[in-house]
Amino acid sequence: MTFFAAGSLILFPVIGFPQDGAEAAPESEIEELRRRIETLEELLRSRPEELQLAEEYGTGITLTPPWGRTTLETPPPFRGIFDKPFLVDLWGRAHVGGYSELDYHSFKDGFLGIPDGFRMHRTNLFLFTELSESVRFGSEIEFETEFDGDDPSRDIEVSVEMAFADWAIYDEFVIRAGAILVPLGRMNLNHDGPVRELTDRPLVSHFVIPTTLTEAGVGAYGALSLGGNLSLAYETYLVNGFNLLADDGTLAVPITQRALLLRQGRTSIGGDNNDRVASTGRVSLALGRYAEFGGSWHAGEYDERADNGLRILAADLALAAGPFALEGEIAQAEFSRDAFARTSGVPDDYWGFYAQGSTSGMPPFFAPLLPHVFGREGASFSAVLRYDRIDLDGDRAEALEPGINFRPAPDTVFKFSYRFGFKNVGPRGGLGMEGFHDDGFVFSISTYF
């Protein structure tokens, strides 16, 4: 072992065989050496896995086994882009991980992008790197299958969900630049499958925000302590904005699918459709790990002529007290329209909200039934109920979804729910839309790795 080798260099010439004429070492030095040996032996006993792995892979890489990793302390409703469990730490500076989702739906819906049956929905890879004490880099690459209602066997789509560099001048002021996960609402920042209690994202996060929303830009964020458990956090960026209307009057979607306008009109991270920048940001007030209230915005021109603007305002809430959690979000999108935009079919406004409550724990009588399943540390059940409502310029949808989840470990979840679609967005029974609905069973497995 490294410590024994280093220790032998010190110990051998002092307490080895005395040479001719050499006097015995003073008792105080021997006692000091004995103390050092005991300290090193205690250190070796407390870190056997790490030292064994260091010997096997070299000192440049340390692997933390799943059974040795501590659980994230941040409650799920409050997590952000840095609250992720990583299994690999490379050279003390790079952190690698990801998550994967498999889902099953007993129904299909072209507007929600849901096929029936099993779908290997997505696998995302994380890479975070500490370049120095003040500079870090974060990225997430997504491999996702999407369903457009026509071809359920589409190839996997690869996209950059985020890729940014942070320069931390102060804790209260950090400059960020790159492909940014826009802080519009809470769900866009905290949407990983293993964290969410339900498989599908809320309707407002699908059609109005819309999640996942990534844009190229630059800005700053930070957090300030207001005393006690109260803190204020902010993010603000300059980005490209939405791309909804071409200069020839063509919308980002066919007029019959106008409900998908904001989702399909998300800008490319490769450039803008006009010469105007948009602004986005979020301000939140947090009370320890018990409550967070946030307000966010996105404002900019959405057409190639830069004559018409889009403003999205959102408010979000998250509460956590013991096993209970409550979260919700409301958002409104307002489109300014000149005669050209109206004639092209640009809507007036979209809005929507969701409210979700959940409770988690392990019933005490479950563990004795199957101790090797329900008795493991971190295993838990959760019950969840979510209500969704949106109004997309008169095209309304409403849904209620109860569910039950089981987590054999904190980072892996089996989700079971039933979706009641009281009213469904988009045309039903029209050309190419036969058989589409959004009522039925939903099941998924999602895990970090």
Beta strands, then each sheet from edge to edge (+ up, - down):
strand 1: 61-63
strand 2: 88-90
strand 3: 94-105
strand 4: 117-130
strand 5: 135-144
strand 6: 157-170
strand 7: 173-181
strand 8: 214-227
strand 9: 230-239
strand 10: 278-287
strand 11: 291-301
strand 12: 309-321
strand 13: 324-335
strand 14: 349-361
strand 15: 380-392
strand 16: 395-409
strand 17: 412-423
strand 18: 440-448
sheet 1: 1+ 2- 3+ 4- 5+ 6- 7+ 8- 9+ 10- 11+ 12- 13+ 14- 15+ 16- 17+ 18-
end
